[in-house]
Every structure is written in structure tokens, then in C-alpha cells.
Amino acid sequence: MKLYSTNNRDLQVDFQSAVFNSMPLDKGLYMPTYIPELDDEFIQHLDRFTLPEIAYKIASALLHDDIPAADLKAIIDEAINFEAPVQQLDEDTYVLELFHGPSLAFKDFGARFMSRIMGYFLKENEQLLDVLVATSGDTGGAVALGFLGVPNTRVTILYPKGKVSDIQELQLCSNGQNIRAIEIDGTFDDCQLLVKLAFADEELNSKMRLTSANSINIARLIPQTFYYFNAVAQLYRAGKKNIVFSVPSGNFGNIAAGLLAYRMGLPVQHFIAATNVNDTVPRFLETGVYETRPSVQTYSNAMDVGAPSNWVRIMDLFKGDRMKVLELVTGFSYSDDATVKGITDIYSAFNYIACPHTAIAWLAIQDYRKQHPSASTEIANPETFVFLSTAHACKFPDIFNEEMASKIDVPAQVKELMGKPKHATLMKADFAAFKAFLLVPEKP
């Protein structure tokens, strides 16, 4: 697999280099030089395949001979060892539950695959691999669990003070071993900027072996394509076609993976990019003006991103043509008040408890249907709507009313977190302080 920088197509590297040096020196993002189209026989008969079989097919098509077949299969079987079921709500509306992994968030797909890929490529006695990750909520927990105990790695997680839920914070700060957390007095965008500045710093890169576990790393994006194909496989078994995916979107890695899957042959009619009030992309799709703004704290904290990194990948897929993007992607944004109403409406209609990110994706389906009457169930071949549920509702206990809160089934791994001590370093959003922290040797 060869990859190029979105800022310079002549700057090309192999897959292993892109995994360990996640951001090109020119500060672009890596994209495959060639995106394979999966064969028609496989696409037409997706319903015959399991999730691990689908994952192996996609990964082997993208990676070619970078990892021998038996090793790649073993990596996938270990990393993708949980389900991603599609649950039906009504005749033509389904929810894709992506929270059945260890950290109870969709980020488990990317984090577990990436950690095992890095572990596979790491050689004994090599320089310590320092993994930097900024999180607005769920990424950090997934990365922490994905890399916990992986030899010759050290993970540093940056998260915004007071802007993640209590459970999310415990997932970041209660691991120990090779995982450490920094509580930044600022926003997610501040955290993300500190990580990007670290990758661009010559002194840090001369003294440390740095890589990223954010979705800027191509190894995070590849496994997120798996569940789109697997969702279609499940819908095919139910006799459903003409699929529209509604994707909660913050840093836009999730929907970027969906669009990469589309290029590989995913049979999908349309994508909906659903955001909270951090609406940089919906505003761009509507006006043609791409204007980032400081992120605003919301109930759907994993989407509190004012400058989404992965949007450059999406524009690259469409060669910078906004009108081409609009043919396949529609954007909507929602306030906290609308989000809470969405949570209540989903519960009232379907007795289903959705996290705030999931509720935003459901709201976007309702607005898309209003704008596109042809999607109505009254026509002969209605569209099938699938909204992605990206996190377990138990992570956001303060969002729900007493009745809903009492019905949330809290998984065992969350109960085990309760009462654990928090270990995090409080720091201002200052690169000099962050750099000094990274350069100080840890006590044995």
C-alpha cells in the first residue's frame, strides 16, 4: 500500500511508514494512492459473510502484501472480536450499534486495529514508540484500552478539562502502566493543536519516536470501513436496499471512512453528516465558505470540534469539488435543546435510549426526509435509513431523565471503573509546557 500527502501527491510512503509517522512533514494527511474496488460477487453477496470475513477482505485489498495473509487475519480476529449489530426501529429506520467493544464506543474499531498493527511492526529493542492522542471524549478511552500493556509503547492522552463525562474521564485516567493522561485547561481544538505542534517540532522528533492515535492516522480509518460493509450485509439479510447512512460527525474520521468504503464499492445512496453547533462542515456545504471557529462545549462532547482534521481527506476524495461532495453528502447541525428533544422523542417512539451523538444522527434523518419526500415509505422502493450509534448511553448519565436513566443497563466494565483513582497532569494549553513534559524522562 502506497500513500501520498494531501498537500503533495509526490510525497509518498509505504503503509508502515504512514502508521508510525502519522502526519506527513508538510502537515497534510496520508491517503492511498490507489483505492481498490471490491469485486461485484463479494458486494452482491455481502449477506453471506461475517464481520471478521468482511474486515479481512477489505484490509487485504487495501494493504496488498504489507502483512502476510495469516498474520493479517490473526490481527483482525483479535482486534475485531465484538459485534456491531443493526437494530430495527421501524419499517425503514435502523440503528447501527457501534458501542459493544471494550470502551463502549465506535473508536474501539480503529484503536484496537491500529494498536495491533503497530505492535506487529514494532521490533524488539527498538526505540520506545510514543503515541500522542487528543480526545474530546471517546477516542482516549478506546486508545487507552487498545494500547494498554502493548510492549515498547507509551500513550499520552490530552483531554479538555471539564469537557468529558465522568465515565469518559475515568477511562482515560485510571489505567496506569503505559498510559498517561494530561488534563488541558482549554478545548479539544487546543489539545489537537498541541499534538500537531509536537509532530512538527524538530527537537521532539529527534529525541522521541512520535506517532498519533487520532483519526489523522490512516490505521484508524481503515477498520472503520469494516462496519459500514457489515451493516449493509445485515440489511441485505433483512431484504433492505437503497441505504442512507446518518453519521454523527466531529473530527469527520467516521464519515471519511464511510466515503472511503463507498469508493471501494459500498452500496449506499447517500451520507448525512450530523453535527452539533460546531457546524463548520454543514456551513461549508451550504455556503461554500470553509470557516473554522473555536469549538463550543455541548452534550455531545465527542463532536465538539471546530476544525475537523479529516475534512481535508474528504475533499481530497472529491478532488476539492464541493458540488461533487454535495451529490453524496448532506449536512445538518443541532443545538443541545434539540438534542435532548431528540433523545426524548426516540425513547417515546421506540423505547430506545440513545446517547446525545446518536440522537443527533437520528434528528438528521428526520430533516433529510422532510427535504427529500422521495425517501418516504409511501413510495414503491423506499430508502432505508441507518443512523450510527457511536457510544453507550451509560457514558452520559446527566443527560437523561430519571425514567430513562433507570433503564440504562450499565456494563460490567463501567461498574469496575467506579471508585478508581484518577491520575492526570493538569496543564495549560501551552506548547512549551507540553514539550517540556514530553522531554522529561519518566521515573523508573
C-alpha positions in Angstrom: 0.0 0.0 0.0 1.4 3.4 -1.0 0.1 6.6 0.4 0.5 10.3 -0.5 0.2 13.5 1.4 -3.0 15.5 0.7 -0.7 18.6 0.4 1.7 16.9 -2.1 0.9 13.9 -4.2 4.6 13.4 -4.9 5.3 12.8 -1.2 4.7 9.1 -0.9 5.4 6.5 1.7 4.6 2.9 2.4 1.9 1.7 4.9 4.3 1.0 7.8 5.9 4.5 7.5 2.4 6.1 7.4 1.4 4.2 10.6 4.4 5.2 12.6 4.7 8.8 11.1 1.0 9.5 11.0 1.3 13.1 9.7 3.5 14.0 6.7 6.2 16.6 7.2 4.2 19.0 5.0 1.3 18.7 7.6 -1.1 17.1 5.2 -2.8 13.7 5.8 -2.0 10.4 4.2 -4.3 8.9 1.6 -4.0 5.7 -0.5 -2.5 6.3 -4.0 -4.9 3.6 -5.2 -8.3 2.7 -3.8 -9.3 -0.8 -4.9 -12.9 -1.6 -5.9 -14.1 -4.8 -4.3 -15.4 -7.4 -6.8 -19.1 -7.5 -7.7 -19.5 -11.0 -6.4 -18.4 -10.0 -2.9 -20.6 -6.9 -2.9 -23.7 -8.6 -4.2 -23.4 -11.4 -1.6 -22.3 -9.4 1.4 -25.0 -11.2 3.4 -23.0 -14.4 3.3 -20.1 -13.0 5.2 -19.3 -12.4 8.9 -17.8 -9.2 10.2 -14.3 -10.7 10.5 -14.5 -12.1 7.0 -15.6 -8.7 5.7 -12.9 -7.0 7.6 -10.2 -9.3 6.2 -11.5 -8.8 2.6 -11.3 -5.0 2.9 -8.0 -4.9 4.8 -6.2 -7.3 2.4 -7.5 -5.4 -0.6 -6.1 -2.1 0.8 -2.8 -3.4 2.3 -1.9 -5.8 -0.5 1.2 -7.6 0.7 2.2 -5.3 3.6 1.2 -8.0 6.1 1.1 -11.7 5.2 -2.4 -13.2 5.0 -2.2 -15.4 8.1 -0.8 -12.5 10.2 -3.4 -10.0 9.0 -6.2 -12.5 9.7 -4.9 -13.0 13.2 -4.7 -9.3 13.8 -8.3 -8.8 12.7 -9.6 -11.8 14.7 -8.0 -10.4 17.8 -8.9 -6.7 17.3 -12.5 -7.1 15.9 -13.8 -9.6 18.4 -17.1 -7.9 19.2 -20.3 -7.3 17.3 -21.8 -4.3 15.6 -25.5 -5.1 15.3 -28.1 -3.3 13.3 -31.3 -2.8 15.3 -34.6 -2.1 13.6 -36.7 0.7 15.0 -39.4 0.9 12.3 -40.1 -0.3 8.8 -37.2 1.7 7.2 -35.2 3.0 10.1 -32.3 1.2 11.8 -29.6 2.0 14.3 -26.1 0.6 13.9 -24.8 0.0 17.4 -21.0 0.5 17.5 -20.6 0.6 21.3 -20.2 -3.1 22.0 -16.4 -3.0 22.3 -14.3 -2.7 25.4 -14.5 1.1 25.7 -18.2 1.2 24.7 -17.6 3.5 21.7 -17.1 3.1 17.9 -13.5 4.2 18.4 -12.7 0.6 19.5 -12.6 -0.5 15.9 -9.9 1.9 15.0 -7.9 1.9 18.2 -7.7 -1.9 18.6 -6.8 -2.5 15.0 -4.2 0.3 15.0 -2.5 -0.9 18.2 -2.1 -4.4 16.9 -0.8 -3.2 13.6 1.8 -1.1 15.5 2.6 -4.0 17.8 3.1 -6.2 14.7 5.5 -3.8 13.1 7.5 -3.0 16.2 10.7 -4.9 16.6 12.4 -5.8 19.9 14.9 -3.3 21.3 13.6 -0.5 19.0 13.2 3.0 20.4 10.1 3.5 22.6 7.1 4.4 20.5 5.4 7.5 22.0 1.7 7.6 20.9 0.1 11.0 21.3 -3.7 11.4 21.2 -6.1 14.3 21.7 -9.6 13.4 22.7 -12.9 15.1 23.0 -14.5 12.2 24.7 -14.4 8.6 23.4 -11.1 8.4 21.4 -8.9 8.5 24.5 -10.7 5.6 26.3 -10.6 3.4 23.2 -6.9 4.2 22.6 -6.0 3.6 26.3 -7.6 0.1 26.3 -6.3 -0.6 22.8 -2.7 0.0 23.8 -2.8 -1.0 27.5 0.2 -3.3 28.0 1.4 -3.2 24.4 5.2 -3.7 24.7 7.6 -0.8 23.8 4.8 1.8 23.6 3.8 4.7 25.8 0.5 6.6 25.3 -0.1 10.2 26.2 -3.7 11.3 26.1 -4.7 15.0 26.1 -8.3 15.9 27.0 -10.1 19.2 27.8 -10.7 19.9 31.4 -14.4 19.7 32.4 -15.5 18.8 28.9 -15.7 15.0 29.1 -18.1 12.9 31.1 -17.1 11.4 34.4 -17.0 7.9 32.9 -15.0 9.0 29.9 -12.5 10.7 32.2 -12.1 7.5 34.3 -11.5 5.5 31.1 -8.6 8.0 30.3 -7.1 8.4 33.8 -7.4 5.1 35.7 -5.2 2.7 33.6 -1.6 3.2 34.7 1.1 1.1 33.1 2.0 2.6 29.8 -0.9 5.0 29.7 -0.8 8.6 31.0 -3.3 11.5 30.8 -2.9 15.3 30.6 -5.9 17.4 31.5 -5.7 20.6 29.3 -7.3 23.8 30.6 -8.8 24.5 27.2 -10.8 23.0 24.4 -10.4 19.9 22.3 -9.1 22.1 19.5 -6.3 23.2 21.9 -5.5 19.6 22.6 -5.4 18.7 18.9 -3.2 21.7 18.2 -0.7 20.7 20.8 -0.4 17.2 19.3 0.0 18.7 15.8 2.7 21.1 17.1 4.6 18.2 18.7 4.7 16.3 15.3 6.1 19.5 13.7 8.8 20.1 16.4 12.3 19.1 15.2 13.7 18.7 18.7 10.9 16.4 19.8 11.2 14.3 16.7 15.0 14.0 17.0 14.7 12.7 20.6 11.5 10.7 20.5 9.7 8.4 18.2 6.3 10.0 17.9 3.1 8.8 16.3 -0.6 9.6 16.6 -3.6 7.6 17.6 -6.1 10.2 16.4 -8.0 9.6 13.2 -5.3 11.5 11.4 -3.6 8.1 11.4 -4.6 6.1 8.4 -4.6 2.9 10.5 -7.5 4.3 12.5 -9.5 5.0 9.3 -9.2 1.6 7.6 -11.0 -0.5 10.2 -13.9 2.0 10.4 -14.8 0.9 6.8 -15.5 -2.6 8.1 -18.7 -1.8 9.9 -20.3 0.0 7.0 -20.0 -3.1 4.8 -21.1 -5.2 7.7 -24.2 -3.0 8.3 -25.1 -3.5 4.6 -24.7 -7.2 5.0 -27.2 -7.3 7.8 -29.6 -5.1 5.9 -29.3 -7.4 2.9 -30.3 -10.3 5.1 -33.4 -8.3 6.0 -34.2 -7.6 2.4 -33.3 -3.9 2.6 -31.6 -1.8 -0.1 -31.3 1.9 -1.1 -29.3 2.7 2.1 -28.7 6.1 3.6 -26.2 6.4 6.5 -26.5 9.2 9.0 -23.2 9.7 10.8 -22.5 11.8 14.0 -19.6 13.9 12.9 -16.9 15.7 14.9 -13.4 15.3 13.5 -15.0 13.7 10.5 -13.0 10.5 10.5 -16.1 8.3 10.8 -17.8 9.7 7.7 -14.4 9.8 5.9 -14.2 6.1 6.4 -17.7 5.7 5.0 -16.8 7.6 1.9 -13.6 5.5 1.5 -15.8 2.5 1.8 -18.1 4.0 -0.9 -15.1 4.3 -3.2 -14.4 0.6 -2.6 -17.9 -0.3 -3.7 -20.1 0.1 -0.6 -23.7 0.1 -2.0 -25.1 3.3 -0.4 -27.3 6.0 -1.7 -26.3 8.9 0.4 -24.5 10.1 3.6 -25.8 12.6 6.2 -23.2 14.4 8.2 -24.9 15.3 11.5 -23.1 17.7 13.9 -23.9 19.7 17.0 -23.5 23.5 17.0 -19.8 23.0 16.0 -21.0 23.2 12.4 -18.0 24.1 10.3 -18.8 21.5 7.6 -22.6 21.9 7.3 -22.0 25.7 6.9 -19.4 25.0 4.2 -21.7 22.6 2.4 -24.4 25.3 2.5 -22.4 28.4 1.7 -19.2 27.2 0.0 -17.1 29.1 2.7 -14.9 26.9 4.9 -14.5 28.9 8.2 -13.3 27.2 11.3 -14.4 28.6 14.7 -13.3 27.8 18.3 -15.2 24.7 19.5 -18.2 25.1 21.8 -18.9 22.7 24.6 -22.1 20.6 24.1 -23.8 17.5 25.5 -22.4 15.6 22.5 -18.9 16.3 23.6 -17.1 13.8 21.3 -18.2 16.1 18.4 -17.0 19.4 19.9 -14.6 20.1 17.1 -14.3 23.5 15.5 -11.5 22.5 13.0 -12.2 18.9 11.8 -8.9 17.3 10.7 -10.4 14.7 8.4 -12.3 17.1 6.2 -9.2 17.5 4.0 -9.3 13.8 3.3 -12.9 14.0 2.2 -12.2 17.0 -0.1 -9.3 15.1 -1.5 -11.5 12.1 -2.3 -13.6 14.6 -4.4 -10.7 16.4 -5.8 -11.7 19.6 -4.0 -15.1 19.8 -5.8 -17.7 20.9 -3.2 -20.6 20.2 -5.7 -19.4 16.7 -6.1 -19.4 16.3 -2.3 -23.0 17.7 -2.2 -24.1 14.9 -4.5 -23.3 12.4 -1.9 -23.3 14.2 1.5 -25.8 16.4 3.2 -25.1 18.3 6.4 -27.3 19.2 9.4 -26.5 20.7 12.8 -28.4 20.7 16.1 -28.4 22.6 19.4 -28.3 20.9 22.9 -32.1 21.7 23.3 -32.8 19.9 20.0 -30.5 17.0 21.1 -32.4 16.5 24.3 -35.7 16.6 22.5 -34.4 14.0 20.1 -33.4 11.7 22.9 -36.9 12.0 24.4 -38.6 11.5 21.0 -36.6 8.4 20.2 -37.4 6.9 23.6 -41.1 7.8 23.3 -41.4 6.4 19.8 -39.3 3.2 20.1 -38.4 2.7 23.8 -34.8 3.1 22.7 -32.3 5.1 24.8 -29.8 6.9 22.6 -26.7 8.8 23.6 -26.6 12.5 22.5 -24.4 11.8 19.5 -26.8 9.1 18.3 -29.8 11.3 18.8 -28.2 14.0 16.6 -27.8 11.4 13.8 -31.5 10.4 14.2 -32.6 14.0 14.1 -30.7 14.5 10.8 -32.7 11.6 9.3 -35.9 13.3 10.1 -34.8 16.6 8.5 -33.4 14.7 5.4 -36.8 13.0 5.0 -38.6 16.4 5.1 -36.2 17.8 2.4 -36.5 14.6 0.2 -40.1 13.4 0.0 -38.9 10.7 -2.3 -37.4 9.0 0.7 -40.9 8.4 2.1 -42.1 4.9 2.9 -45.1 5.6 0.7 -43.1 5.0 -2.5 -42.5 1.6 -4.0 -38.8 1.4 -3.2 -38.2 3.5 -0.1 -34.8 4.3 1.2 -33.5 2.5 4.3 -32.1 4.9 6.9 -29.3 3.8 9.2 -28.1 6.1 11.9 -24.8 5.3 13.7 -24.9 4.9 17.5 -21.3 5.8 18.4 -21.3 5.5 22.2 -23.2 3.7 25.0 -25.8 5.8 26.8 -24.3 5.0 30.2 -21.4 7.4 29.4 -23.7 10.4 29.7 -25.8 9.8 32.8 -26.6 13.5 33.4 -28.4 13.8 30.0 -31.3 11.5 30.8 -34.4 12.0 32.8 -35.0 9.7 35.8 -37.1 7.2 33.9 -34.6 6.7 31.1 -31.6 6.7 33.5 -33.2 3.9 35.5 -33.5 1.7 32.4 -29.9 2.0 31.2 -28.0 -1.3 31.6 -24.6 -0.3 32.9 -22.0 -2.8 31.6 -19.6 -4.5 34.0 -16.5 -2.7 32.8 -18.1 0.6 33.7 -19.0 -0.6 37.2 -15.4 -1.7 37.7 -14.3 1.9 36.9 -16.3 3.4 39.7 -14.2 4.4 42.7 -10.9 4.1 40.9 -8.5 6.9 41.5 -7.9 9.5 38.8 -4.3 10.1 37.6 -3.9 13.1 35.3 -1.5 16.0 34.9 -3.2 19.4 34.8 -1.7 21.7 32.2 -2.4 25.0 30.4 -2.9 25.0 26.7 0.8 25.9 26.2 3.1 24.1 23.8 6.3 24.9 25.8 4.8 23.2 28.9 3.6 20.2 26.8 7.0 19.9 25.1 8.8 20.0 28.5 6.5 17.3 29.8 7.3 15.0 26.9 11.1 15.6 27.2 11.3 14.8 30.9 12.3 11.1 31.5 9.8 9.1 33.5 10.9 7.9 36.9 11.6 4.2 36.9 
